[in-house]
Protein backbone atom coordinates (compact mmCIF):
# COMPACT_ATOMS: atom_id res chain seq x y z
CA UNK A 1 0.00 0.00 0.00
CA UNK A 2 1.26 3.49 -0.81
CA UNK A 3 2.29 5.63 2.15
CA UNK A 4 -0.25 8.20 3.26
CA UNK A 5 0.19 11.95 2.79
CA UNK A 6 2.66 13.67 5.09
CA UNK A 7 1.46 17.20 5.82
CA UNK A 8 3.97 20.05 5.57
CA UNK A 9 2.30 23.46 5.46
CA UNK A 10 5.58 25.30 4.82
CA UNK A 11 6.32 23.28 1.68
CA UNK A 12 2.72 23.66 0.48
CA UNK A 13 2.92 27.44 0.81
CA UNK A 14 6.29 27.45 -0.94
CA UNK A 15 5.48 25.13 -3.87
CA UNK A 16 1.73 25.34 -4.46
CA UNK A 17 1.12 27.43 -7.53
CA UNK A 18 -1.61 28.06 -10.04
CA UNK A 19 -1.51 25.46 -12.79
CA UNK A 20 -3.30 22.73 -14.73
CA UNK A 21 -4.91 19.67 -13.19
CA UNK A 22 -3.58 17.61 -16.11
CA UNK A 23 -6.65 15.69 -17.19
CA UNK A 24 -4.67 15.81 -20.43
CA UNK A 25 -1.29 16.80 -21.75
CA UNK A 26 -1.13 19.04 -23.65
CA UNK A 27 -3.98 20.73 -21.79
CA UNK A 28 -7.04 22.33 -23.38
CA UNK A 29 -5.31 25.71 -23.09
CA UNK A 30 -3.18 24.69 -26.08
CA UNK A 31 -6.12 23.87 -28.36
CA UNK A 32 -6.21 25.91 -31.59
CA UNK A 33 -8.57 26.45 -34.51
CA UNK A 34 -6.38 24.51 -36.95
CA UNK A 35 -8.17 21.30 -35.96
CA UNK A 36 -11.61 20.63 -37.43
CA UNK A 37 -14.17 17.93 -38.19
CA UNK A 38 -12.07 16.35 -40.97
CA UNK A 39 -9.29 15.66 -38.47
CA UNK A 40 -11.72 13.93 -36.12
CA UNK A 41 -13.20 11.79 -38.90
CA UNK A 42 -9.70 10.72 -39.95
CA UNK A 43 -8.86 9.82 -36.35
CA UNK A 44 -12.11 7.86 -36.00
CA UNK A 45 -11.24 5.89 -39.12
CA UNK A 46 -7.88 4.93 -37.59
CA UNK A 47 -9.67 3.99 -34.38
CA UNK A 48 -12.06 1.76 -36.32
CA UNK A 49 -9.25 0.05 -38.24
CA UNK A 50 -7.46 -0.67 -34.95
CA UNK A 51 -10.72 -1.85 -33.29
CA UNK A 52 -10.02 0.44 -30.36
CA UNK A 53 -12.35 0.19 -27.34
CA UNK A 54 -14.30 3.36 -26.63
CA UNK A 55 -15.22 5.68 -23.80
CA UNK A 56 -18.18 8.02 -24.37
CA UNK A 57 -18.78 11.33 -22.61
CA UNK A 58 -22.17 13.02 -23.09
CA UNK A 59 -22.59 16.64 -21.98
CA UNK A 60 -26.08 17.64 -20.86
CA UNK A 61 -25.80 21.35 -20.02
CA UNK A 62 -29.15 22.22 -18.45
CA UNK A 63 -29.60 23.32 -14.82
CA UNK A 64 -32.75 24.62 -13.17
CA UNK A 65 -30.77 26.92 -10.85
CA UNK A 66 -27.40 28.65 -10.99
CA UNK A 67 -24.91 27.57 -8.33
CA UNK A 68 -22.77 30.66 -7.82
CA UNK A 69 -19.47 28.76 -7.46
CA UNK A 70 -19.89 26.73 -10.66
CA UNK A 71 -17.39 27.02 -13.54
CA UNK A 72 -18.94 24.45 -15.88
CA UNK A 73 -20.44 24.96 -19.33
CA UNK A 74 -24.16 25.16 -18.52
CA UNK A 75 -27.53 26.58 -19.52
CA UNK A 76 -29.69 27.90 -16.68
CA UNK A 77 -33.39 27.47 -17.46
CA UNK A 78 -36.67 26.42 -15.89
CA UNK A 79 -37.98 25.52 -19.34
CA UNK A 80 -37.77 21.72 -19.66
CA UNK A 81 -38.92 22.14 -23.25
CA UNK A 82 -35.40 23.18 -24.23
CA UNK A 83 -34.22 19.59 -23.79
CA UNK A 84 -36.06 18.25 -26.84
CA UNK A 85 -34.36 20.45 -29.47
CA UNK A 86 -30.98 19.79 -27.86
CA UNK A 87 -31.51 16.02 -27.91
CA UNK A 88 -32.46 16.20 -31.59
CA UNK A 89 -29.07 17.76 -32.39
CA UNK A 90 -27.27 15.41 -30.03
CA UNK A 91 -28.82 12.48 -31.87
CA UNK A 92 -27.56 13.93 -35.17
CA UNK A 93 -24.07 14.14 -33.70
CA UNK A 94 -24.30 10.55 -32.49
CA UNK A 95 -25.28 9.41 -35.99
CA UNK A 96 -22.49 11.41 -37.66
CA UNK A 97 -19.87 10.01 -35.30
CA UNK A 98 -21.10 6.41 -35.14
CA UNK A 99 -21.07 5.84 -38.88
CA UNK A 100 -17.27 6.22 -38.78
CA UNK A 101 -16.83 3.62 -36.04
CA UNK A 102 -17.16 -0.14 -36.07
CA UNK A 103 -19.69 -2.29 -34.24
CA UNK A 104 -16.78 -4.36 -32.92
CA UNK A 105 -15.57 -1.32 -30.97
CA UNK A 106 -16.93 -1.93 -27.50
CA UNK A 107 -17.91 1.02 -25.32
CA UNK A 108 -16.30 0.14 -22.00
CA UNK A 109 -17.05 3.46 -20.32
CA UNK A 110 -19.93 5.92 -20.52
CA UNK A 111 -20.40 9.12 -18.53
CA UNK A 112 -23.25 11.64 -18.50
CA UNK A 113 -22.03 15.01 -17.20
CA UNK A 114 -23.30 18.53 -17.14
CA UNK A 115 -24.97 20.72 -16.15
CA UNK A 116 -27.46 18.48 -14.46
CA UNK A 117 -28.09 15.25 -16.40
CA UNK A 118 -31.05 14.45 -14.14
CA UNK A 119 -32.68 17.67 -15.39
CA UNK A 120 -33.87 15.41 -18.22
CA UNK A 121 -37.20 13.65 -17.84
CA UNK A 122 -37.34 9.88 -17.56
CA UNK A 123 -38.62 9.70 -21.13
CA UNK A 124 -35.74 11.84 -22.39
CA UNK A 125 -33.14 9.77 -20.52
CA UNK A 126 -34.62 6.59 -21.97
CA UNK A 127 -34.67 8.13 -25.46
CA UNK A 128 -31.02 9.15 -25.24
CA UNK A 129 -29.83 5.75 -23.98
CA UNK A 130 -31.81 4.01 -26.71
CA UNK A 131 -30.09 6.21 -29.29
CA UNK A 132 -26.66 5.40 -27.86
CA UNK A 133 -27.36 1.65 -27.79
CA UNK A 134 -28.65 1.77 -31.33
CA UNK A 135 -25.46 3.36 -32.68
CA UNK A 136 -22.73 2.08 -30.36
CA UNK A 137 -21.82 -1.33 -28.96
CA UNK A 138 -22.25 -0.66 -25.25
CA UNK A 139 -20.76 -3.27 -22.94
CA UNK A 140 -23.32 -5.02 -20.79
CA UNK A 141 -24.13 -3.77 -17.28
CA UNK A 142 -22.01 -6.31 -15.45
CA UNK A 143 -18.81 -5.22 -17.15
CA UNK A 144 -19.33 -1.69 -18.50
CA UNK A 145 -18.37 1.34 -16.43
CA UNK A 146 -21.44 3.58 -16.86
CA UNK A 147 -21.69 6.64 -14.63
CA UNK A 148 -23.90 9.71 -14.32
CA UNK A 149 -23.86 12.89 -12.26
CA UNK A 150 -26.95 13.06 -10.06
CA UNK A 151 -28.40 16.11 -8.34
CA UNK A 152 -30.39 14.91 -5.29
CA UNK A 153 -32.68 17.92 -5.74
CA UNK A 154 -33.56 16.66 -9.23
CA UNK A 155 -33.82 12.92 -8.50
CA UNK A 156 -35.69 10.40 -6.37
CA UNK A 157 -35.97 6.61 -5.94
CA UNK A 158 -37.77 6.14 -9.30
CA UNK A 159 -35.02 8.15 -11.04
CA UNK A 160 -32.26 6.00 -9.55
CA UNK A 161 -34.28 2.91 -10.47
CA UNK A 162 -34.65 4.08 -14.06
CA UNK A 163 -30.93 4.85 -14.37
CA UNK A 164 -30.09 1.37 -13.09
CA UNK A 165 -32.50 -0.13 -15.61
CA UNK A 166 -30.81 1.88 -18.38
CA UNK A 167 -27.44 0.37 -17.46
CA UNK A 168 -25.83 2.93 -15.17
CA UNK A 169 -23.85 1.38 -12.33
CA UNK A 170 -21.99 4.39 -10.90
CA UNK A 171 -23.30 7.73 -9.70
CA UNK A 172 -21.58 10.94 -8.67
CA UNK A 173 -23.27 13.40 -6.33
CA UNK A 174 -22.35 17.07 -6.10
CA UNK A 175 -22.71 18.18 -2.49
CA UNK A 176 -20.05 20.86 -1.79
CA UNK A 177 -21.10 21.66 1.80
CA UNK A 178 -23.91 20.80 4.20
CA UNK A 179 -23.91 24.03 6.22
CA UNK A 180 -27.13 25.99 5.44
CA UNK A 181 -25.35 29.37 5.58
CA UNK A 182 -22.73 28.24 3.09
CA UNK A 183 -25.42 26.73 0.88
CA UNK A 184 -27.34 30.01 0.82
CA UNK A 185 -24.16 31.90 -0.06
CA UNK A 186 -23.59 29.65 -3.12
CA UNK A 187 -27.30 29.30 -4.00
CA UNK A 188 -27.35 25.53 -3.57
CA UNK A 189 -29.77 24.40 -0.85
CA UNK A 190 -29.39 20.64 -0.49
CA UNK A 191 -30.17 18.74 2.69
CA UNK A 192 -28.32 15.76 4.09
CA UNK A 193 -31.56 13.81 3.92
CA UNK A 194 -31.95 14.45 0.18
CA UNK A 195 -28.43 13.18 -0.38
CA UNK A 196 -28.88 10.17 1.91
CA UNK A 197 -32.08 9.16 0.07
CA UNK A 198 -30.21 8.94 -3.25
CA UNK A 199 -27.37 6.98 -1.66
CA UNK A 200 -29.75 4.50 -0.04
CA UNK A 201 -31.53 4.02 -3.35
CA UNK A 202 -28.22 3.44 -5.16
CA UNK A 203 -27.06 0.90 -2.59
CA UNK A 204 -30.37 -0.94 -2.57
CA UNK A 205 -30.28 -1.14 -6.37
CA UNK A 206 -26.68 -2.41 -6.27
CA UNK A 207 -24.80 0.36 -8.00
CA UNK A 208 -21.13 -0.56 -8.06
CA UNK A 209 -19.72 2.78 -6.96
CA UNK A 210 -20.75 6.08 -5.43
CA UNK A 211 -18.79 9.36 -5.50
CA UNK A 212 -19.45 12.59 -3.59
CA UNK A 213 -17.92 15.98 -4.49
CA UNK A 214 -16.99 18.47 -1.75
CA UNK A 215 -15.44 21.91 -2.07
CA UNK A 216 -13.42 23.87 0.48
CA UNK A 217 -12.81 27.61 0.28
CA UNK A 218 -16.46 28.57 -0.30
CA UNK A 219 -17.99 31.69 1.29
CA UNK A 220 -18.72 31.50 5.04
CA UNK A 221 -16.85 28.22 5.43
CA UNK A 222 -14.51 27.82 8.38
CA UNK A 223 -12.56 24.80 9.68
CA UNK A 224 -15.16 23.89 12.32
CA UNK A 225 -18.13 24.03 9.95
CA UNK A 226 -16.39 22.20 7.14
CA UNK A 227 -15.14 19.42 9.44
CA UNK A 228 -18.78 18.69 10.32
CA UNK A 229 -19.62 18.35 6.62
CA UNK A 230 -16.67 16.03 5.97
CA UNK A 231 -17.58 13.83 8.94
CA UNK A 232 -21.22 13.65 7.83
CA UNK A 233 -20.10 12.59 4.35
CA UNK A 234 -17.74 9.96 5.77
CA UNK A 235 -20.72 8.56 7.68
CA UNK A 236 -22.43 8.08 4.31
CA UNK A 237 -19.45 5.92 3.25
CA UNK A 238 -19.08 6.84 -0.42
CA UNK A 239 -16.64 4.65 -2.35
CA UNK A 240 -14.92 7.75 -3.71
CA UNK A 241 -14.75 11.33 -2.60
CA UNK A 242 -13.46 14.46 -4.33
CA UNK A 243 -12.23 17.41 -2.31
CA UNK A 244 -11.84 20.46 -4.54
CA UNK A 245 -10.34 23.84 -3.80
CA UNK A 246 -12.76 26.61 -4.77
CA UNK A 247 -11.13 28.93 -7.29
CA UNK A 248 -12.69 32.40 -7.24
CA UNK A 249 -12.32 33.65 -10.83
CA UNK A 250 -15.30 36.00 -11.37
CA UNK A 251 -13.66 37.55 -14.44
CA UNK A 252 -13.91 34.13 -16.16
CA UNK A 253 -17.14 32.79 -14.65
CA UNK A 254 -19.91 35.41 -14.37
CA UNK A 255 -21.98 33.39 -11.86
CA UNK A 256 -19.15 33.79 -9.33
CA UNK A 257 -19.73 37.55 -9.30
CA UNK A 258 -22.68 36.85 -7.02
CA UNK A 259 -20.26 35.61 -4.34
CA UNK A 260 -19.14 38.20 -1.81
CA UNK A 261 -15.32 37.99 -1.76
CA UNK A 262 -15.30 39.36 1.80
CA UNK A 263 -17.02 36.11 2.89
CA UNK A 264 -14.33 33.83 1.42
CA UNK A 265 -11.99 32.12 3.91
CA UNK A 266 -8.37 33.22 3.78
CA UNK A 267 -5.52 30.98 2.64
CA UNK A 268 -4.57 29.99 6.20
CA UNK A 269 -8.15 28.86 6.94
CA UNK A 270 -8.26 26.92 3.69
CA UNK A 271 -5.07 25.06 4.56
CA UNK A 272 -6.52 24.14 7.96
CA UNK A 273 -9.70 22.86 6.26
CA UNK A 274 -7.66 20.75 3.88
CA UNK A 275 -5.41 19.35 6.61
CA UNK A 276 -8.38 18.49 8.84
CA UNK A 277 -10.23 16.87 5.94
CA UNK A 278 -7.25 14.74 4.96
CA UNK A 279 -6.84 13.61 8.57
CA UNK A 280 -10.53 12.71 8.88
CA UNK A 281 -10.56 10.85 5.56
CA UNK A 282 -7.32 8.99 6.28
CA UNK A 283 -8.54 7.96 9.72
CA UNK A 284 -11.73 6.67 8.07
CA UNK A 285 -9.67 4.44 5.74
CA UNK A 286 -9.69 6.51 2.53
CA UNK A 287 -6.64 6.47 0.26
CA UNK A 288 -5.38 9.62 -1.43
CA UNK A 289 -5.42 8.85 -5.15
CA UNK A 290 -4.15 12.26 -6.21
CA UNK A 291 -5.41 15.59 -7.57
CA UNK A 292 -8.26 16.08 -5.04
CA UNK A 293 -9.44 12.44 -5.16
CA UNK A 294 -9.81 9.87 -2.37
CA UNK A 295 -11.09 6.28 -2.52
CA UNK A 296 -11.62 3.32 -0.22
CA UNK A 297 -8.91 0.64 -0.54
CA UNK A 298 -11.23 -1.83 -2.28
CA UNK A 299 -12.34 0.71 -4.91
CA UNK A 300 -11.20 0.10 -8.49
CA UNK A 301 -9.18 3.33 -8.59
CA UNK A 302 -7.24 2.48 -5.43
CA UNK A 303 -6.55 -1.05 -6.66
CA UNK A 304 -5.48 0.25 -10.09
CA UNK A 305 -3.05 2.65 -8.44
CA UNK A 306 -1.70 -0.24 -6.38
CA UNK A 307 -0.86 -2.28 -9.48
CA UNK A 308 0.26 0.75 -11.56
CA UNK A 309 -2.61 0.55 -14.07
CA UNK A 310 -4.31 3.81 -13.08
CA UNK A 311 -4.68 6.40 -15.85
CA UNK A 312 -6.03 9.91 -16.26
CA UNK A 313 -8.00 11.57 -19.06
CA UNK A 314 -10.67 14.24 -19.54
CA UNK A 315 -13.00 12.20 -17.32
CA UNK A 316 -10.44 12.32 -14.49
CA UNK A 317 -8.81 9.26 -12.95
CA UNK A 318 -9.88 6.12 -14.77
CA UNK A 319 -9.12 2.49 -15.47
CA UNK A 320 -10.12 3.05 -19.11
CA UNK A 321 -7.39 5.38 -20.31
CA UNK A 322 -6.57 2.89 -23.08
CA UNK A 323 -9.91 3.68 -24.72
CA UNK A 324 -10.45 6.31 -27.39
CA UNK A 325 -12.60 8.99 -25.80
CA UNK A 326 -15.50 10.38 -27.84
CA UNK A 327 -17.15 13.53 -26.48
CA UNK A 328 -20.75 14.29 -27.46
CA UNK A 329 -22.69 17.47 -26.80
CA UNK A 330 -21.90 21.16 -26.43
CA UNK A 331 -18.29 21.81 -25.21
CA UNK A 332 -17.49 18.06 -25.08
CA UNK A 333 -13.86 17.04 -25.67
CA UNK A 334 -12.68 13.97 -27.59
CA UNK A 335 -9.30 12.27 -27.40
CA UNK A 336 -8.86 9.81 -30.26
CA UNK A 337 -5.32 8.55 -30.63
CA UNK A 338 -3.06 11.59 -30.67
CA UNK A 339 -5.88 13.97 -31.58
CA UNK A 340 -7.72 16.21 -29.13
CA UNK A 341 -10.74 18.17 -30.30
CA UNK A 342 -13.53 20.14 -28.66
CA UNK A 343 -17.09 20.95 -29.67
CA UNK A 344 -18.44 24.49 -29.73
CA UNK A 345 -18.92 25.98 -26.27
CA UNK A 346 -22.03 27.90 -27.36
CA UNK A 347 -25.23 25.86 -27.48
CA UNK A 348 -26.75 27.92 -30.32
CA UNK A 349 -23.64 27.50 -32.45
CA UNK A 350 -23.48 23.79 -31.56
CA UNK A 351 -27.06 23.27 -32.72
CA UNK A 352 -26.67 25.42 -35.83
CA UNK A 353 -23.66 23.46 -37.09
CA UNK A 354 -25.45 20.15 -36.64
CA UNK A 355 -28.50 21.55 -38.47
CA UNK A 356 -26.09 22.09 -41.38
CA UNK A 357 -24.95 18.48 -41.18
CA UNK A 358 -21.53 19.39 -39.77
CA UNK A 359 -19.74 18.18 -36.67
CA UNK A 360 -19.49 21.15 -34.27
CA UNK A 361 -15.70 20.98 -33.77
CA UNK A 362 -14.19 24.42 -33.08
CA UNK A 363 -10.66 23.68 -31.87
CA UNK A 364 -8.20 20.97 -30.91
CA UNK A 365 -4.62 19.77 -31.14
CA UNK A 366 -2.62 16.93 -32.63
CA UNK A 367 0.14 15.65 -30.35
CA UNK A 368 3.70 15.61 -31.65
CA UNK A 369 6.58 13.42 -30.43
CA UNK A 370 7.56 15.81 -27.65
CA UNK A 371 3.92 15.94 -26.46
CA UNK A 372 3.81 12.14 -26.28
CA UNK A 373 7.02 11.97 -24.24
CA UNK A 374 5.91 14.61 -21.77
CA UNK A 375 2.42 13.12 -21.58
CA UNK A 376 3.90 9.78 -20.54
CA UNK A 377 6.02 11.47 -17.84
CA UNK A 378 3.14 13.52 -16.42
CA UNK A 379 0.75 10.55 -16.57
CA UNK A 380 3.13 8.39 -14.52
CA UNK A 381 3.75 11.07 -11.91
CA UNK A 382 0.12 12.04 -11.45
CA UNK A 383 -1.17 8.46 -11.34
CA UNK A 384 1.65 6.42 -9.78
CA UNK A 385 3.66 9.09 -7.93
CA UNK A 386 6.79 7.60 -9.46
CA UNK A 387 8.64 7.47 -12.74
CA UNK A 388 11.20 5.04 -14.14
CA UNK A 389 13.59 6.88 -16.43
CA UNK A 390 14.58 3.63 -18.12
CA UNK A 391 10.96 2.98 -19.12
CA UNK A 392 10.63 6.42 -20.76
CA UNK A 393 14.02 6.05 -22.44
CA UNK A 394 13.12 2.62 -23.85
CA UNK A 395 9.66 3.67 -25.05
CA UNK A 396 10.71 6.97 -26.63
CA UNK A 397 14.41 6.51 -27.52
CA UNK A 398 15.74 9.42 -25.46
CA UNK A 399 18.25 10.02 -22.69
CA UNK A 400 16.00 11.23 -19.89
CA UNK A 401 18.45 13.48 -18.04
CA UNK A 402 19.64 15.12 -21.27
CA UNK A 403 16.13 15.55 -22.66
CA UNK A 404 14.94 17.18 -19.42
CA UNK A 405 18.14 19.05 -18.59
CA UNK A 406 16.25 22.32 -18.12
CA UNK A 407 14.05 21.27 -15.17
CA UNK A 408 16.74 19.07 -13.59
CA UNK A 409 18.15 21.75 -11.20
CA UNK A 410 14.63 22.43 -9.88
CA UNK A 411 14.06 18.70 -9.42
CA UNK A 412 17.26 18.54 -7.40
CA UNK A 413 16.01 21.40 -5.22
CA UNK A 414 12.73 19.56 -4.66
CA UNK A 415 14.72 16.48 -3.68
CA UNK A 416 16.67 18.48 -1.11
CA UNK A 417 13.37 19.80 0.29
CA UNK A 418 12.01 16.26 0.58
CA UNK A 419 9.23 16.46 -2.01
CA UNK A 420 10.78 13.80 -4.22
CA UNK A 421 13.45 11.12 -4.27
CA UNK A 422 15.64 11.70 -7.30
CA UNK A 423 18.31 9.31 -8.61
CA UNK A 424 19.84 8.59 -12.01
CA UNK A 425 17.21 5.85 -12.41
CA UNK A 426 13.94 7.22 -11.07
CA UNK A 427 11.84 10.01 -9.60
CA UNK A 428 9.55 9.09 -6.71
CA UNK A 429 7.14 11.61 -5.19
CA UNK A 430 7.44 11.32 -1.42
CA UNK A 431 4.45 11.47 0.97
CA UNK A 432 5.38 15.11 1.68
CA UNK A 433 5.13 15.94 -2.02
CA UNK A 434 1.96 14.10 -3.03
CA UNK A 435 -0.34 17.06 -2.55
CA UNK A 436 2.05 19.00 -4.79
CA UNK A 437 2.24 16.51 -7.66
CA UNK A 438 0.81 19.15 -10.03
CA UNK A 439 3.75 21.48 -9.26
CA UNK A 440 6.19 18.68 -10.05
CA UNK A 441 4.37 17.89 -13.30
CA UNK A 442 4.49 21.56 -14.28
CA UNK A 443 8.29 21.28 -14.58
CA UNK A 444 7.75 18.92 -17.53
CA UNK A 445 5.11 21.10 -19.23
CA UNK A 446 6.66 22.56 -22.38
CA UNK A 447 3.78 24.98 -22.96
CA UNK A 448 3.40 26.41 -19.48
CA UNK A 449 5.68 29.48 -19.80
CA UNK A 450 3.72 30.83 -22.76
CA UNK A 451 0.43 30.24 -20.94
CA UNK A 452 1.51 31.45 -17.51
CA UNK A 453 -1.26 34.05 -17.45
CA UNK A 454 -3.96 31.71 -18.73
CA UNK A 455 -6.03 32.03 -15.54
CA UNK A 456 -5.23 28.72 -13.88
CA UNK A 457 -6.28 28.37 -10.25
CA UNK A 458 -4.29 26.95 -7.38
CA UNK A 459 -4.87 23.26 -6.80
CA UNK A 460 -4.51 23.54 -3.01
C-alpha positions, 0 to 999 in steps of 0.5 A: 500500500502506498504511504499516506500523505505527510502534511507540511504546510511550509512546503505547500505554501512554498510550492503550491502554484496556479496550474493545470490539473492535467486531465490531459497533456497538452492541456485544453489551453493549447487547443487551436482552430487549426483542428476541425471535423475532418481531423476527427473523422480521420482519427475515428477511421484509424480507431475503427481500423485498430478496433479500439475500445471506446469511452463516451462522454455526453454533456447535458448542459441544463440546470434549473438553478445557478450555483454561484461557485460553478465554472462548468459549461451550462444553460440555466433554465426552468424551461424543460422544453429546451431539452427536446431540441438539444436532444435532436441535435445530439442524436444527429451528432451521435449518428455522424460520429457512429457511422465512422466507427465499427460495431466491434468497438466496444464502449467500456465506459460511458459518462453523462455530465453537465450541467445536471443530467437528471434535469432530463425527464425519464422519457428523455433519458430513456430516449437518449440511452436508446439512441446510444445503444442503437449506434454504439456497442455498449458493454453489458451492465455487469462489465461496462463502467457507466456513470452519471452525475446526479443532483439529489434535488432533481432525482428520487428513488424512481429516477435511480431505479430508471438509471439502473434499468438503463445500465448505469452502475456508478453515480456521482453526487455534487454536495459541496457543503452541508452548512445551510449558511454556506449553501445560501451563499452559493445558491445551492440548498441541499439537505443531508436527507436528500443526499442520503435518500439517493445513496440508499436508493443506489445501494439498494439497487446495487450500484457498483460505486458512489462518488461525492464531491466536496469543495473547500474555500467557499464563502462562510466556510470555516474549519469547524463548519467544514469538518462537520460536513466532511464527517457527515459525508464519511458517515455516508461511506461513499466509495470515492470522494473528491475534495476540490479547492474553490477557485474564485475567478469572477472575471472568467465565470460570471456566476461567481460575481454573485459571491461576496469575496469578503465572505471567502476564507483566507488561505490559512483557513483553507489550509486548515480545512484541507489538513483536517479533511485529509486527517478525517478521511485517512482515519476513516480508511480513505486512500489519497489517489491524487489531484483532489481524489480519495477512494476506499482501498477496495475501490477500483481506482485504489486497486489500479493505483496499487498495481500501476494501471491507473490512468487519467483523461478528460473524465479524471482518474480512470481504469479506461485510459486505453480507450479512445474517448469520444465527447458528445454534446456542447463543449465536449472534448474527444481524445482519439489517438493523438488527436484532441478536439472540442465541440463548440462551447455555445449551445446555439452554435453547436445546434446550428452546425449540426443543423447544417450536417456538420460536426461542431468541432471548433478547436483541438490539437494533434500531439507531436513526439515531444507531447507524447514523451511529456504526456507519458512522464506527467501521466506516470507522476500524477497516477503512480507518484513515481517514474522510471527513467529507463521505461521512458528512455526505452519507449521513446528513444531518449536520454531522460536526463539530457532531454529534461536538462532544463528542469533538472536543477529544480528537481534537485532542489525539490529532492533536497526539500524532501518532495521527491526522491531523485536518482539517475534511475527514477523520480519518486514523489514522497508522501510530503510531495503528493499534494504538490504533484501538479507542481512537479508535473508543471516542470515537464510542461513545455507549454506552461511558460507561454500560458503562464497568465492563462487564468489557472487556479491553485490546486490547493 
